[in-house]
Amino acid sequence: MRSLRLRLAVGAVIAIGLVLLVAWFSLTRLFTDHVVGRYRSEMMTTVDTLAAELVLREGRLMLTGEPADPRFDLPNGGRYWQISPVDGSNSLRSRSLWDVSIDSDAPPNSHYEGFTTSEGPDGRPMLVHSQTLSLGEEPRPVRFVASAAFPQRELDEALNDFQAPLQLMLLATAGVLAAAAFFQNAIGLVPLRRLSERAAAVRAGRERDFGTSGPSEVQPLVSEINLLLKEREVAVERARARASDLAHGLKTPLTVLAQLADRLPAEDRALALRQVELARQRADRQLQAARMGVERMATTSVMGLGGKLVSVLRPVTAERDVAWEVSIDSSLSLDVDPADLAECLGNLLDNAAKWARSFIRFSARRVNDAITIVIEDDGPGIAEQDRDAILKRGARIDSTDEREPEGAGLGLAISADIADAYGASLTIDQSDLGGLRARLTFPVRVVRRPLRDPV
């Protein structure tokens, strides 16, 4: 379970469920005890009234008056009483019992909520409260059991009538608490969402750090991330300085070597100059790779950058009457450093401008979760067996064409490396124009990956 929202939701559901379960049992028990207490008090009052009306006449128990409740006088009236002498002599009972006697010696397992159970005149169970009393003076008092009873269904109905609204109340409470927990989760996770947006802004180059605002609970994390960003910025500056030093350090020796190569015999001069140019290009590629590893990302408009590159190359191809077709959605943008994207597209456009005979097509559009950039020309293209090799590091396709300068052949491989660094892909195939088609596919949400070691 990796989602904080899901964890909080599950925790809230469990907590709410436990609390409501405890509330259910507690309220049910309290109400049951209250109702049972009311019935027990009524039955005890009936027994006390009977005991107060009992007299002894000729050694037999007799009632001088009966409880006033009219239900005792109706057959199966719902309230019952009975006086049972311990010596087994005839019992006294209410008319409501009709021809049924209360079992005052019920076993323990027949108890229900503190009452004993007995069969009522309608065949249904009734709940009985009994007390053993005595009347008369020593040495021969008369002992008897006074019992009062009522139908068990009355108690059950009273409890059921309470359960229905209690269920509705607890369900409504659960809904309110769940909504409150959801709202609390939504409010509580807002700072994390803001941190995520801030991280996206930092990654896109719109912000330098996470700032200092936010809840105190996440401030230690924010402070540590800000420190890491500062350390990264220092490392970037150092890398830039080292790259600049390397560029200057290589420039002078290569220039000297080129001058010395001019003094060589004609048959060796071309080979030497070609090797010097290869060394210069590979050094440039190393510097490009180092810069890609440290530059800050930014959001780049494909139309804006592509239009600038085309405006630079169009005059170069104008003398050969090469036509350009540019079809780019103006809303497209990539989270790619502008210099990296310019280098990647520039190499591909430069290759198309170099080899096109009369037409170049430059298009970009979004398909699902990817942005596809396609550059096509009507030139000679590249043989199918050489298309994979031209994108590999250190590979070079020899050509006798007079338009290919000495030491060329690294542009497409550099573009492939830049695309790979941003999680994109570069594919080369045959265009329907007859020449080369280069297809760049970038994910909409670019995540920069470590660059492969260049050659």
C-alpha positions, -999 to +999 in steps of 0.1 A: +000+000+000+021+029-013-006+056-014-008+079+017-043+088+008-053+051+007-035+044+040-053+074+057-086+063+042-082+027+054-071+039+088-101+062+090-125+034+080-111+010+106-112+037+133-147+048+124-159+012+123-144+003+157-158+034+173-193+029+159-192-008+169-183+001+204-211+028+204-235+002+190-229-023+218-227+003+245-259+021+235-277-012+230-266-024+264-276+009+282-310+009+266-316-028+273-306-023+309-329+007+311-359-011+296-353-043+316-350-021+348-384-005+341-401-039+336-384-053+367-395-023+387-431-028+375-430-066+384-415-059+418-443-033+425-468-060+416-452-085+439-451-059+468-488-051+462-497-087+463-477-093+495-494-063+512-528-077+504-521-113+517-536-125+550-537-159+568-571-173+575-572-207+591-537-214+579-544-205+543-533-176+522-560-152+511-560-119+493-580-090+506-575-071+474-559-074+440-536-051+419-557-024+402-543-030+367-573-042+345-550-064+324-549-088+353-586-095+350-586-101+312-578-136+299-543-134+283-544-097+293-506-092+292-500-089+329-500-119+352-495-127+389-494-159+410-490-168+447-476-203+452-473-217+488-441-236+493-460-265+509-477-272+476-513-262+486-535-244+461-521-214+444-537-180+439-534-165+404-547-137+382-576-143+359-554-133+330-534-166+334-566-185+326-557-222+332-519-218+330-496-218+360-464-199+363-434-222+367-416-207+397-389-234+397-375-227+362-340-240+356-311-214+352-308-219+315-343-206+310-334-171+322-337-141+298-323-107+308-325-116+345-361-129+343-371-166+343-392-177+314-424-196+314-451-205+289-480-180+288-517-186+283-512-180+245-484-205+242-458-178+239-430-172+264-435-148+292-409-133+316-413-139+353-400-121+383-404-141+415-397-135+452-399-160+481-417-145+511-433-157+543-464-146+563-472-153+599-453-156+631-429-181+643-428-210+649-450-218+619-450-191+593-464-198+558-437-195+531-448-187+495-435-176+461-450-144+447-446-141+409-454-113+384-450-118+347-454-101+313-451-113+276-415-116+264-425-101+230-431-067+248-395-065+258-383-077+224-405-052+206-393-023+228-357-033+221-363-037+183-381-003+182-349+012+196-325-007+172-340+006+140-334+044+147-301+035+163-290+019+131-300+049+110-283+072+135-250+052+134-251+049+096-256+087+093-228+092+118-206+069+098-213+089+067-205+122+084-173+109+099-162+093+066-169+126+048-150+145+075-121+120+072-120+124+034-121+162+037-093+160+063-072+138+040-078+162+011-068+192+032-039+174+049-023+163+017-025+197+000+010+206+012+024+174-004+006+182-037+021+217-035+056+202-029+050+180-060+041+211-081+071+229-067+094+200-076+080+201-112+087+238-113+123+232-101+128+204-126+115+226-154+138+254-144+111+278-133+122+277-096+156+273-080+145+256-048+115+245-027+113+277-007+106+279+030+068+279+032+048+248+042+038+229+073+064+225+100+061+187+097+077+187+062+101+216+068+130+193+077+125+174+044+122+207+024+154+220+041+173+189+032+161+190-005+171+227-007+205+219+006+208+191-021+198+216-048+224+241-036+250+214-037+239+204-071+241+240-083+277+242-070+285+209-088+269+223-120+291+254-119+322+233-113+313+210-142+308+240-165+341+254-155+358+221-161+341+217-195+352+252-204+388+245-193+388+213-213+375+232-244+402+258-242+428+232-233+421+211-264+416+240-288+452+252-289+469+218-293+445+208-321+451+241-339+489+236-336+485+200-350+464+213-379+492+239-387+518+212-385+498+190-407+499+216-435+537+211-437+533+174-444+535+159-479+503+161-499+496+124-495+498+126-457+483+160-452+446+150-459+449+120-436+464+141-408+438+169-412+410+144-411+422+129-379+426+164-363+390+171-373+378+138-359+395+146-326+379+181-325+344+166-332+348+139-306+360+165-280+329+186-289+307+156-284+323+150-249+317+186-240+281+183-252+276+152-231+290+169-200+268+199-205+237+178-209+244+161-176+245+194-156+221+219-174+188+228-158+157+216-176+132+241-189+100+240-209+107+246-246+083+254-273+087+231-303+073+256-327+094+285-314+127+266-315+119+247-347+110+280-364+143+295-355+163+265-367+144+265-401+150+303-405+187+297-401+189+268-426+164+281-452+189+305-467+215+277-470+192+256-491+177+285-511+205+284-537+196+248-545+158+257-547+150+234-518+114+240-505+104+236-469+071+224-454+067+231-417+037+218-399+040+221-361+013+225-335+020+258-318+008+244-284+034+217-282+061+221-256+087+198-240+104+197-206+138+197-224+167+221-221+165+245-251+202+240-260+198+202-259+167+203-281+184+227-305+214+205-308+192+174-314+169+190-339+197+210-355+218+180-364+187+163-380+177+194-399+212+201-410+215+165-423+182+170-442+194+204-456+227+188-467+212+159-486+178+171-498+174+176-535+143+198-536+120+193-506+122+190-468+092+183-445+093+192-408+063+183-387+054+177-350+022+166-333+010+149-302-003+113-302-017+101-269+010+106-243+039+113-267+051+141-290+064+130-323+088+152-344+094+140-380+121+154-404+120+141-439+139+149-472+139+137-508+177+130-508+195+097-514+188+084-479+208+058-461+209+021-470+188-001-448+218-021-435+235+012-424+205+028-405+212+012-372+249+017-374+247+055-381+230+060-347+257+041-327+285+058-309+317+059-329+300+047-361+305+065-394+292+058-428+318+065-455+305+084-485+321+096-517+295+124-520+313+158-524+288+175-500+300+154-470+330+171-453+360+153-438+353+137-405+315+140-407+291+113-395+286+121-357+255+143-359+229+116-360+246+097-332+247+129-311+210+134-316+203+098-306+223+103-274+205+135-266+171+118-272+181+089-250+191+112-222+155+125-221+138+091-224+130+097-260+138+076-291+152+084-325+144+061-354+157+063-390+138+048-420+128+055-456+106+085-462+077+085-487+096+114-503+123+090-513+150+101-488+156+098-451+130+101-424+141+108-388+114+103-362+119+117-326+094+105-300+094+123-267+071+113-237+048+142-227+063+142-192+100+140-198+122+124-171+159+129-177+180+098-175+218+094-171+236+099-203+256+070-218+293+074-218+301+091-251+329+081-274 
